């Protein structure tokens, strides 16, 4: 049967009420398009539950009727994990689960619904004189349930870890409709298997995350941000080692950017300005904090740059003189992905390799890509401190966009072969979704992939939870 029976749709609609059960033409394109325009979703119905109980009722009915369910948060994912694929599927959008239930300033936790926007969490923590470190370019629209479901990384992973490391407890609905009441604020809880870690990063294939308890941190008293210009990736790596020796755990970001990427951000970001007086081949964005004072953070950064200049690692540098300038520095980095879109087609990769291997990866991948497409514009940037490279390739100037994008699989095979040779991963922080499920099945070690399939079959024997994502089926 190509479509869901109308009586079944009526039963689904009754759970959330007519106003929150939208037919595709009522819902609008916002639910069915995604940032890269690679996946165009379609579904029988969009449901917007307002409570975990409604989510549980939806999933129970889905299990009873064999109806596939696709959970969705802010719809900012980049691998198609949040997009339904047929009129046989129900899209469950969690935006209405947007309550901040509690902020515990003593235990430094925040208890939230899955639909709370990441930037809202950051702002509420700040207002309580605390700090939530997960941050990414889509922070103004992505939701914490999706961040956890995809195990988002972001710019704070160097010091604070990824989404998995920032979550103490989970509330979720399993594929049979049962609710996991795991909203605990405990740092130590050793009672057997931890479903929290199984559900985080599962991209909705093992259940729907509906709430979480998040770790908060003391708000730094000092924060310093600098842009430094360098000649080579090898110099960037040496500067990272120097920064770690000077700042230790207070080094909270170490991002690298190529000149071509900065130029794109300057062209397409309103108000963007050159970070340094003269163009540089490579840039590093460094952030250092202090829990003691602004002076300590400033002194640490100045000592770092002074030694870096003496060692010949840095050719120029600028330290932000205000919060506004620090934000402007960060904007150049955060807008780099979006600034590639006006330049035409972009073949994108989210890879990780051992930190020490980043210069080798860049050199080898560049050679492979330019051999295939000599005029390609390579925009490789990302999180040097944790080995995560966003290796993006913009089409040659004047090239045909569709013809260029048609070579996506070919070019990805070249890039991912270099990643494998360096014992890296073809998915660092964006997840697997629909885009990478086939490659995961082909490249994941047999025992590991077999265990993943067994877990999926055990928890979701009817394969109703986000089918075709992560696990190929």
C-alpha positions as CSV (number, residue, x, y, z in Angstrom):
1,X,0.0,0.0,0.0
2,X,1.5,3.3,-1.1
3,X,-0.4,5.5,1.4
4,X,-1.7,5.2,5.0
5,X,-5.3,4.4,5.4
6,X,-7.4,7.5,6.1
7,X,-8.9,6.0,9.3
8,X,-5.4,5.5,10.6
9,X,-4.5,9.1,9.8
10,X,-7.6,10.2,11.7
11,X,-6.4,8.2,14.7
12,X,-3.0,9.9,14.6
13,X,-4.5,13.3,14.2
14,X,-6.8,12.8,17.2
15,X,-3.8,12.3,19.5
16,X,-2.4,15.8,19.0
17,X,-5.6,17.6,17.9
18,X,-6.5,18.9,14.4
19,X,-4.5,22.1,14.8
20,X,-1.3,20.1,15.3
21,X,-1.9,17.5,12.7
22,X,-0.9,19.0,9.4
23,X,-1.4,17.6,5.9
24,X,1.7,18.1,3.7
25,X,0.1,21.1,1.9
26,X,-0.8,22.7,5.2
27,X,2.6,22.1,6.8
28,X,4.6,24.0,4.1
29,X,8.0,23.4,2.7
30,X,9.8,24.2,5.9
31,X,9.3,20.7,7.2
32,X,10.3,19.0,4.0
33,X,13.4,20.9,2.8
34,X,16.8,21.0,4.5
35,X,19.9,23.3,4.5
36,X,21.7,21.7,1.6
37,X,18.7,21.1,-0.7
38,X,19.8,17.5,-1.2
39,X,16.8,15.7,0.4
40,X,13.2,16.7,-0.4
41,X,10.9,15.0,2.1
42,X,7.4,13.7,1.8
43,X,5.1,12.3,4.4
44,X,1.4,11.5,5.0
45,X,1.1,13.8,8.0
46,X,3.1,16.1,10.2
47,X,2.3,15.7,13.9
48,X,3.4,18.3,16.5
49,X,3.0,16.6,19.9
50,X,2.9,18.8,23.0
51,X,3.9,16.3,25.6
52,X,5.9,13.1,26.0
53,X,2.6,11.3,26.6
54,X,1.4,12.3,23.1
55,X,4.7,11.2,21.6
56,X,4.2,7.8,23.4
57,X,0.6,7.5,22.0
58,X,1.9,8.3,18.5
59,X,4.6,5.6,18.7
60,X,2.2,3.0,20.1
61,X,-0.2,3.6,17.3
62,X,2.7,3.4,14.8
63,X,3.8,0.1,16.3
64,X,0.2,-1.2,16.1
65,X,-0.3,-0.2,12.5
66,X,3.3,-0.7,11.2
67,X,3.6,3.0,10.3
68,X,7.1,4.4,10.0
69,X,7.8,7.4,12.1
70,X,10.5,10.1,11.5
71,X,11.4,12.4,14.4
72,X,12.4,16.0,13.6
73,X,13.7,18.9,15.6
74,X,14.9,22.2,14.1
75,X,15.4,20.6,10.7
76,X,19.0,21.8,10.5
77,X,20.6,18.3,9.9
78,X,23.0,18.0,7.0
79,X,22.7,14.3,6.2
80,X,18.9,13.8,5.7
81,X,18.3,12.1,9.0
82,X,15.3,14.3,9.8
83,X,13.6,14.0,6.4
84,X,10.7,11.5,5.8
85,X,10.9,9.7,2.4
86,X,7.4,8.5,1.5
87,X,3.7,9.0,2.0
88,X,3.8,5.9,4.1
89,X,5.7,7.8,6.9
90,X,4.6,10.2,9.7
91,X,6.8,13.1,10.5
92,X,6.9,13.9,14.2
93,X,8.1,17.4,14.8
94,X,9.2,18.1,18.4
95,X,9.2,21.9,18.4
96,X,6.4,22.2,20.9
97,X,8.4,20.3,23.6
98,X,10.1,23.6,24.3
99,X,9.9,23.9,28.1
100,X,12.9,24.6,30.3
101,X,11.7,22.7,33.4
102,X,14.5,23.5,35.9
103,X,17.9,25.1,36.3
104,X,19.8,23.7,39.3
105,X,22.5,26.3,40.1
106,X,24.0,24.2,42.8
107,X,24.4,20.9,40.8
108,X,24.8,23.0,37.6
109,X,22.2,21.2,35.5
110,X,19.4,22.3,33.2
111,X,16.3,20.0,32.6
112,X,14.8,20.7,29.2
113,X,12.3,19.5,26.6
114,X,13.7,18.2,23.3
115,X,12.3,21.2,21.4
116,X,14.2,23.9,23.2
117,X,16.4,25.9,20.8
118,X,20.2,25.6,21.6
119,X,20.7,29.4,21.7
120,X,17.9,29.7,24.3
121,X,19.7,27.1,26.5
122,X,22.9,29.1,26.2
123,X,21.1,32.4,27.1
124,X,19.2,30.9,30.1
125,X,22.4,29.4,31.4
126,X,24.1,32.8,31.0
127,X,21.3,34.5,32.9
128,X,21.9,32.1,35.8
129,X,25.7,33.0,35.7
130,X,26.4,29.6,34.2
131,X,27.6,28.3,30.8
132,X,26.4,25.7,28.4
133,X,29.3,25.1,25.9
134,X,27.7,23.3,23.0
135,X,27.7,25.7,20.1
136,X,27.3,25.5,16.3
137,X,26.5,27.7,13.4
138,X,22.8,26.7,13.5
139,X,22.4,27.5,17.3
140,X,19.6,30.0,16.6
141,X,17.3,27.3,15.1
142,X,18.6,23.8,16.0
143,X,17.0,22.1,18.9
144,X,18.6,20.2,21.8
145,X,16.8,16.9,21.0
146,X,18.3,16.9,17.5
147,X,21.7,17.9,18.9
148,X,21.6,14.9,21.1
149,X,20.1,12.6,18.6
150,X,23.0,13.4,16.2
151,X,25.6,13.7,18.9
152,X,26.5,17.2,17.7
153,X,30.1,18.4,18.1
154,X,30.6,22.1,17.5
155,X,33.2,24.6,18.4
156,X,33.4,23.8,22.1
157,X,34.3,20.1,21.8
158,X,38.0,20.7,22.4
159,X,37.5,21.7,26.0
160,X,34.1,20.4,26.9
161,X,33.4,17.4,24.7
162,X,30.5,16.7,22.3
163,X,26.8,16.5,23.0
164,X,27.1,13.0,24.5
165,X,29.5,14.4,27.1
166,X,27.1,17.2,28.1
167,X,24.1,15.1,28.9
168,X,23.4,13.5,32.3
169,X,19.9,12.2,31.7
170,X,17.5,11.3,28.9
171,X,13.7,11.0,28.5
172,X,12.7,9.1,25.4
173,X,10.0,7.0,23.8
174,X,11.0,3.6,22.7
175,X,9.7,1.9,19.5
176,X,7.0,0.1,21.4
177,X,5.7,3.3,22.9
178,X,7.1,2.9,26.4
179,X,8.7,5.9,28.0
180,X,12.2,5.9,29.4
181,X,12.1,8.1,32.5
182,X,15.8,8.8,32.7
183,X,15.9,12.5,33.6
184,X,18.3,12.0,36.4
185,X,20.9,14.6,37.5
186,X,23.5,12.1,38.6
187,X,27.1,12.1,37.6
188,X,27.5,8.6,38.9
189,X,24.9,5.9,38.2
190,X,26.3,2.5,37.5
191,X,23.1,0.4,37.2
192,X,23.9,-1.6,34.2
193,X,23.5,-0.7,30.5
194,X,23.2,3.1,29.9
195,X,20.3,3.7,27.4
196,X,21.2,7.3,27.4
197,X,24.4,6.7,25.5
198,X,22.6,4.3,23.2
199,X,20.0,6.8,22.2
200,X,22.4,9.7,21.9
201,X,23.8,9.6,18.4
202,X,21.2,7.0,17.2
203,X,19.4,9.7,15.0
204,X,15.9,8.5,16.1
205,X,16.4,4.9,14.9
206,X,16.1,3.5,18.4
207,X,13.5,5.9,19.9
208,X,12.6,9.5,20.1
209,X,14.4,11.7,22.6
210,X,11.8,14.0,24.3
211,X,13.8,15.6,27.1
212,X,17.2,15.8,28.7
213,X,19.2,16.9,31.7
214,X,22.2,18.9,30.6
215,X,25.5,19.7,32.3
216,X,26.3,23.4,32.9
217,X,29.6,24.9,33.8
218,X,30.8,27.9,35.8
219,X,30.7,31.0,33.5
220,X,34.3,32.1,32.7
221,X,35.3,35.4,34.3
222,X,37.7,36.1,31.4
223,X,37.5,35.3,27.7
224,X,40.0,36.3,25.0
225,X,39.7,35.7,21.2
226,X,42.4,36.1,18.6
227,X,42.9,35.6,14.9
228,X,46.4,34.5,13.9
229,X,47.8,34.2,10.4
230,X,50.1,31.3,9.5
231,X,51.9,29.9,6.4
232,X,51.2,26.2,6.6
233,X,49.1,23.5,8.3
234,X,52.2,22.2,9.9
235,X,52.6,25.6,11.6
236,X,49.0,25.4,12.8
237,X,49.7,22.1,14.4
238,X,52.8,23.5,16.2
239,X,50.7,26.5,17.4
240,X,48.1,24.1,18.8
241,X,50.8,22.4,20.9
242,X,52.0,25.7,22.1
243,X,48.5,26.9,23.0
244,X,47.8,23.7,24.9
245,X,51.0,24.1,26.9
246,X,50.2,27.8,27.7
247,X,46.4,27.4,28.4
248,X,45.8,23.8,29.2
249,X,42.1,23.2,29.8
250,X,41.4,26.9,29.4
251,X,42.0,26.6,25.6
252,X,38.3,26.3,24.6
253,X,38.6,26.7,20.9
254,X,41.2,26.3,18.2
255,X,39.6,26.6,14.7
256,X,41.5,26.7,11.4
257,X,40.4,28.5,8.2
258,X,41.9,28.8,4.7
259,X,42.2,32.1,2.9
260,X,39.7,31.1,0.3
261,X,37.1,30.4,2.9
262,X,37.6,33.7,4.6
263,X,37.3,35.4,1.3
264,X,33.9,33.7,0.8
265,X,32.7,34.8,4.2
266,X,33.8,38.3,3.5
267,X,31.9,38.4,0.3
268,X,28.7,37.0,1.5
269,X,28.4,38.0,5.2
270,X,27.0,41.4,6.0
271,X,29.3,43.6,7.9
272,X,32.2,41.1,7.8
273,X,35.7,42.6,7.8
274,X,39.2,41.4,7.1
275,X,40.6,39.9,10.4
276,X,44.2,41.0,9.7
277,X,45.9,43.8,7.8
278,X,47.3,41.5,5.1
279,X,45.8,38.3,3.6
280,X,47.3,35.1,5.1
281,X,47.4,31.5,3.6
282,X,45.8,30.1,6.8
283,X,44.2,31.5,9.8
284,X,43.6,30.1,13.3
285,X,40.9,31.4,15.6
286,X,42.0,30.9,19.3
287,X,39.8,31.3,22.3
288,X,41.2,31.2,25.9
289,X,39.2,31.6,29.1
290,X,39.9,32.0,32.7
291,X,37.8,31.1,35.8
292,X,39.8,33.7,37.8
293,X,39.9,37.0,35.9
294,X,39.9,38.7,32.5
295,X,43.6,39.6,33.1
296,X,44.6,36.0,33.4
297,X,43.0,35.1,30.1
298,X,44.6,38.2,28.5
299,X,48.0,37.4,29.8
300,X,47.9,33.8,28.7
301,X,46.9,34.7,25.2
302,X,49.5,37.4,24.9
303,X,52.2,35.1,26.2
304,X,51.2,32.4,23.7
305,X,51.3,34.8,20.7
306,X,54.6,36.3,21.8
307,X,56.2,32.9,21.9
308,X,54.6,32.0,18.6
309,X,56.0,35.1,16.9
310,X,59.4,34.4,18.3
311,X,59.3,30.8,16.9
312,X,58.2,32.0,13.5
313,X,54.9,30.2,13.6
314,X,52.6,33.3,13.3
315,X,53.0,36.0,10.7
316,X,50.4,38.3,12.0
317,X,47.7,38.3,14.7
318,X,44.8,40.4,16.1
319,X,43.3,40.1,19.6
320,X,39.7,41.1,19.9
321,X,39.4,44.4,21.8
322,X,35.7,44.1,22.6
323,X,32.9,41.5,22.8
324,X,31.6,42.9,19.5
325,X,34.9,42.3,17.8
326,X,35.2,38.8,19.3
327,X,31.7,38.0,17.9
328,X,32.8,39.4,14.5
329,X,35.8,37.1,14.5
330,X,33.5,34.1,15.3
331,X,31.1,35.1,12.6
332,X,33.7,34.7,9.9
333,X,34.1,31.1,11.1
334,X,30.5,30.3,11.7
335,X,29.3,31.7,8.4
336,X,31.9,29.8,6.4
337,X,29.6,26.9,5.5
338,X,26.7,29.1,4.4
339,X,29.0,31.5,2.5
340,X,29.9,28.7,0.1
341,X,26.3,28.4,-1.1
342,X,26.3,31.6,-3.2
343,X,29.5,30.4,-4.9
344,X,27.6,27.6,-6.6
345,X,27.7,23.8,-6.0
346,X,29.7,22.5,-3.0
347,X,30.6,18.9,-2.4
348,X,31.0,18.6,1.4
349,X,32.6,16.2,3.8
350,X,32.6,16.0,7.6
351,X,35.7,13.9,8.5
352,X,38.0,13.3,11.4
353,X,41.6,12.1,11.5
354,X,44.1,11.9,14.3
355,X,45.1,15.5,15.0
356,X,48.8,14.9,14.1
357,X,47.6,13.7,10.7
358,X,45.7,16.8,9.6
359,X,48.5,18.3,7.5
360,X,49.0,14.9,5.7
361,X,45.3,14.6,5.2
362,X,45.0,18.1,3.7
363,X,48.0,17.6,1.4
364,X,46.9,14.2,0.2
365,X,43.2,14.9,-0.2
366,X,44.0,18.2,-2.1
367,X,46.2,16.3,-4.6
368,X,43.5,13.7,-5.2
369,X,40.7,16.2,-5.7
370,X,42.7,18.6,-7.9
371,X,43.8,15.6,-10.0
372,X,40.1,14.9,-10.7
373,X,38.9,18.5,-10.9
374,X,41.9,20.8,-11.5
375,X,40.1,24.1,-11.0
376,X,38.1,23.0,-7.9
377,X,38.1,25.5,-5.0
378,X,38.9,23.6,-1.8
379,X,37.6,25.1,1.4
380,X,39.0,23.0,4.2
381,X,38.3,24.3,7.7
382,X,37.2,23.1,11.1
383,X,38.2,22.1,14.6
384,X,41.9,21.5,14.5
385,X,42.0,20.7,18.2
386,X,39.8,17.6,17.9
387,X,40.8,16.5,14.4
388,X,37.5,17.4,12.7
389,X,37.9,18.8,9.2
390,X,35.0,20.2,7.1
391,X,36.5,19.4,3.7
392,X,34.3,21.2,1.3
393,X,34.9,21.6,-2.4
394,X,33.3,24.5,-4.3
395,X,32.7,24.2,-8.0
396,X,35.2,25.8,-10.4
397,X,34.3,29.4,-11.3
398,X,31.9,29.3,-14.3
399,X,31.3,25.6,-14.1
400,X,28.0,23.9,-14.5
401,X,26.5,23.3,-11.0
402,X,24.6,20.2,-11.8
403,X,27.4,18.6,-13.7
404,X,29.7,19.3,-10.8
405,X,27.4,18.0,-8.1
406,X,26.9,14.8,-10.2
407,X,30.5,13.9,-9.3
408,X,29.7,14.0,-5.5
409,X,30.1,10.2,-5.0
410,X,33.2,10.1,-7.1
411,X,34.9,12.8,-5.2
412,X,33.8,11.5,-1.8
413,X,35.3,8.2,-2.6
414,X,38.7,9.9,-3.2
415,X,38.4,11.9,0.0
416,X,37.2,9.1,2.2
417,X,39.9,6.8,0.9
418,X,42.5,9.2,2.3
419,X,40.6,9.3,5.6
420,X,40.6,5.5,5.8
421,X,44.3,5.4,5.1
422,X,44.8,7.7,8.1
423,X,42.5,5.6,10.4
424,X,39.9,8.3,10.5
425,X,36.2,8.6,10.2
426,X,34.0,9.8,7.3
427,X,31.4,11.1,9.8
428,X,32.8,13.3,12.6
429,X,29.9,15.3,13.9
430,X,27.1,15.5,11.3
431,X,25.8,11.9,11.7
432,X,25.0,9.2,9.2
433,X,21.3,9.9,8.3
434,X,20.3,8.8,4.8
435,X,23.3,10.2,3.1
436,X,26.0,7.9,4.6
437,X,24.0,4.8,5.5
438,X,25.3,2.8,2.5
439,X,28.9,3.8,3.2
440,X,28.6,2.9,6.8
441,X,27.3,-0.6,5.9
442,X,30.2,-1.1,3.5
443,X,33.0,0.2,5.7
444,X,32.1,-0.4,9.3
445,X,33.9,-3.5,10.8
446,X,31.8,-6.6,10.5
447,X,31.4,-7.2,14.2
448,X,30.6,-3.6,15.0
449,X,28.0,-3.2,12.3
450,X,26.5,-6.6,13.1
451,X,26.0,-5.5,16.7
452,X,24.4,-2.3,15.5
453,X,22.0,-4.2,13.4
454,X,21.2,-6.6,16.3
455,X,20.4,-3.7,18.6
456,X,18.2,-2.1,16.0
457,X,16.3,-5.4,15.4
458,X,15.9,-6.0,19.2
459,X,14.5,-2.6,20.0
460,X,12.7,-1.9,16.7
461,X,11.7,-5.3,15.2
462,X,9.0,-3.7,13.0
463,X,11.5,-1.1,11.7
464,X,9.2,1.8,12.2
465,X,11.7,4.2,13.8
466,X,13.3,6.4,11.1
467,X,13.8,3.5,8.7
468,X,16.6,3.7,6.2
469,X,18.7,6.1,8.4
470,X,22.0,5.0,9.9
471,X,21.2,1.2,9.4
472,X,20.7,0.4,5.8
473,X,17.4,-1.4,5.2
